[in-house]
Amino acid sequence: MKLFFRLLVLLIGTFLASTVYSQNWTLKQAPLMTRWADDLDIENLLPEYPRPQMERADWLNLNGVWEFQVGEAGENPPIGKTLSDTILVPFPVESALSGVMEQHEHIWYRRTFSVPEDWDGKQILLHFGAIDWESEIFINGKSLGIHQGGYDEISYNISPYLVKGIEQELLVRVYDPTEAKGIPRGKQETPPHNLLIMYTPVTGIWQTVWMEPVENCHIDQLKMTPDIDNDQLKLAVFADNIQAGVKVVAKAFDNGKIVATVTGTAGNEFSIPIKDAKLWSPKSPFLYDLTVELVKGSTVFDKVDSYFGMRKVSIANEGGNPKIFLNNEFVYNLGFLDQGYWPDGIYTAPTDEALKFDVQIQKDFGYNMVRKHLKVERQRWYYWADKLGIMVWQDMPSANSYRHNPPPVDTLQYRKELERMIDGRYNSPSITTWVIYNETQGQKDENGNNLTGRMVELVRSKDSSRLINPASDNIFKDYVGDILDYHSYPSPRAIESETMATACGEFGSVGFALEDHEWMPDSGVSMIMVNTAEKLEDIYEGYIQMLAQYKSEDGMSGAVFTQLTDVEQEINGFLSYDRVSKVDIDKMKKINEKLIENVIVKTDEILPIASNAATVWKYTFKEPAKNWTTGSFDDASWELGQAGFGHGNIEKGKVNTNWDTDKIWLRKSFEINQIDSDDLFLKIMHDEDFEVHINGVLAASGKGHSSKYELLVISDEAKKSLKIGSLNTIAVYCKQTVGNQFIDVGIVHFLYRK
C-alpha cells in the first residue's frame, strides 16, 4: 500500500510538471496517420516496462512532453535555460507524433524531474532505449558522457550528479549526420531521396526514457542460452559491485509453477535443468518465466523478472541438402521483409498495441519468420515476437545504403554497433539468424578489403547458438556462415549450395495503391504494378508455387517477400502504410501454410515448355477474328512452329521459331485428366505484354517482361471451362515494343504431401 501511494504521488507530480510543457505542444499531421495515434496519452506515454527480459518492479517513466530546441555545432549547453520549443518524447524529431516534424543535425532536449523520497540511498540508473545518433547527457549541468550509435540502449548511474532538495535538470545534446558519415543508419536518408527505396531519417530520442533505483550491488546483465539437447538453460548473470558471499538465485517457472531453482555465482555461467522442456516454436511459442536474485543470507540486493524460450537453431543435412533446422527438425522459413517504419512515428510505433499488431498480423498472414530489415527494434517488439511466436532474421543496419560515392564506412563503429546489437538482443528466443550485410553495403573497407569473413568470425565468437547470414544478396559470393542468400525481383529464384542452407532473401515488390491510404497519392512506386487486389493475390500465389518447387527440388530453406507494409513512396506492401490490408488475409495464410508445411512429390507437365519438349503450336502474325481463342475457330491457315517463339538474345528461353514482328497469336490443343485444379498453373516466360485464354476464357494476362519462367495462377473461370478427358484449346497473344522478344507457355500440375 505504501508503494501504491508513493507511485500515486509521483504520478501526480509528473503530471503537473508535464502539464506545464504540454500546454505548448501540439500534434502534427503526416500525410497518413495510423489509428493508434488517437490512443496517445501524453501524460502516460508508452507506459509498459521497456526491457521485458530484465524487469524491475520499481521504476519511473520519463516519456512525455519535453523542452526542445534546434542547436548548432560546438555551442555551449543551455544549462538552466528554458528551451524555445516542445517535443513529445520518445518520437523522432522528424515525426508527426513528436509535434516537431522537422529535420536538424543538432538538437537539444531538456526536462526536470524529481527523485522519489524512498529512493534515497539507492543508486539511480537512467536509461535511454536508443538515441540516433550521437548523444551527450547532462544532469544538473554535468556531462555524463558521449555515446555514438543509433540503435543501442544507453545507461548511466546518475546518483553522483543529483542534488538534494531541488528539481533535477536533464539535458540531452544530439548530433545526427545521417548519410554524411559512414555510420550504421539503415534506410534513413535526407530528402530528396537518392533512390525511392530510402525513407525519412530519424534524429534524437526514439525509444523510452526511464529511471530505476538499485542497490550498489545489482544485476547488470543476463545472458541466457537454451540447450535443448541437454535439457538445460545456460545462464550467466553479470553484476556491478558484487560483494563477497553474494550468490545468484535463479528460479524457472512454468505458468507459475517452479520447475527449477539453482544457485550460482555472478560472472560465471551455470545451468538450470529444464526436464521435459516445452520447446519454443512459431507453432507453440512457449515461454518459461525466470526470476534472478542477488542474495546474501536473508538480504536480497536485487531482483529482476525475465523469461526464456527453449529452442535450438542449426544447419543439418536432409535429402542431400544443408537446411535450416528448428529444434532438430527442418522448418521452412517464410516471412515478410519488415522495415519497421510508421507514417506518424517513423521509427517509433505510437503504442505498444501497435507494435504488437505488426507482429500478430504477420502470424495472421501465415508467416513463421520475419526479416527485420536494416533496423534494430526496441526490446518490446522482440517480446511480442517471442510471445506470439515468429522467427526473426535480424539485420545489422547498413552504413552506406544506396549512395553514389558514399563516405568511407566507419568499420570500427560498424563493428561496435554490431556487437551491441548481438549483446542487447541475445536473450530473445525469436531471433534465429543474424544478417551481417545487405547487398554489399559496407562489406568492403576503404582499401577494398572484403570484411565478411572477419565479421562472420566475430559474430560466431559472440553467439554460436544462432545462424549467420553473412550477406543478404551474396553478390561477392562469400561462402562463409550458414545461409547463402540471393535476391530476385520480382519473382523468386532457385539457389543451390552443397555447404550452406539456401534462401531467396528478397523477392516480390508488387505494387498496388489502396485508395485513401497513400503517402503520395498517384505517385507510388514499386518493381511492378497491378490495379486490383485479386491480381496482387494471384501473382503472389504464383511466386509461392515457384518457391514450393525450389523447396522440393532444390532443397531451399526459406524466402523473404517484399514487403509487410507500404513505406512512404513505396506501395508494395500487403498492408498500406497506415496498416490497412490490401489482400484477403485468410487466403494468403492458406497459401503460405501450404508452402511451409508441404512438399511437392510429383510435377506433371500437361503442356511442356520449349526447354523440356518439342512442342508444336499454330501461330500467325496477322490479327485474327474475334473468336480466335475458342475451340471452334478455324486455324487451318495458320503456320506451324515449335515453341518458343522469339528474337534476340534470350538467356533463359529457347528460341525455336523466329518472331520479329510486333505481335503474335498462338493456339494449341491439349488434353487433361482428372486433377486438383487448385494445383494447376501456367508456366510462362514473356517479353512483353501477354494474354492467355483457355477454351475462350481469359486465364491470365500481364505486362512487361519476365527474365525467366514464372508460374501464374489460372483464373477460376478458365479452370471451370476445362474439359476433363477431352481436347481443350489454349490461345496466347503477345505484344512487343522494343528490344528482345519472346513467348512460351506451358501448363503444369503439382501433387503435394505433408
ZIZI-V913545 format. One record per run of one state. SS is the DSSP state (2 for helix, 1 for strand, 0 for the rest). FROM is the first residue (numbers start at 1). LEN is the number of residues. If there is no record, write none. Layout:
SS:FROM:LEN  SS:FROM:LEN
//
This chain:
0:1:1  2:2:21  0:23:12  2:35:5  0:40:15  1:55:1  0:56:4  1:60:2  0:62:2  1:64:7  0:71:14  1:85:5  0:90:16  1:106:8  0:114:3  2:117:3  0:120:3  1:123:6  0:129:2  1:131:2  0:133:1  1:134:6  0:140:2  1:142:7  0:149:5  1:154:4  0:158:1  2:159:3  0:162:6  1:168:8  0:176:2  2:178:3  0:181:1  1:182:1  0:183:5  1:188:1  0:189:10  1:199:1  0:200:4  1:204:2  0:206:3  1:209:6  0:215:3  1:218:10  2:228:3  0:231:1  1:232:9  0:241:6  1:247:8  0:255:2  1:257:8  0:265:5  1:270:4  0:274:5  1:279:2  0:281:4  1:285:1  0:286:2  1:288:9  0:297:2  1:299:10  0:309:1  1:310:1  0:311:2  1:313:6  0:319:2  1:321:6  0:327:2  1:329:2  0:331:2  1:333:6  0:339:3  1:342:1  0:343:3  1:346:1  0:347:5  2:352:13  0:365:4  1:369:4  0:373:6  2:379:10  0:389:2  1:391:5  0:396:13  1:409:1  0:410:1  2:411:15  0:426:5  1:431:8  0:439:5  1:444:1  0:445:5  1:450:1  0:451:1  2:452:11  0:463:4  1:467:6  0:473:10  1:483:5  0:488:2  1:490:1  0:491:10  1:501:8  0:509:1  1:510:2  0:512:13  1:525:1  0:526:2  1:528:2  0:530:3  2:533:22  0:555:3  1:558:5  0:563:2  1:565:1  0:566:1  1:567:1  0:568:2  1:570:1  0:571:4  1:575:1  0:576:5  1:581:1  0:582:3  2:585:13  0:598:1  1:599:9  0:608:8  1:616:5  0:621:18  1:639:4  0:643:2  1:645:3  0:648:9  1:657:2  0:659:4  1:663:10  0:673:4  2:677:3  1:680:8  0:688:1  1:689:6  0:695:2  1:697:6  0:703:2  1:705:1  0:706:4  1:710:4  0:714:2  2:716:5  0:721:3  1:724:1  0:725:2  1:727:9  0:736:5  1:741:13  0:754:1
//
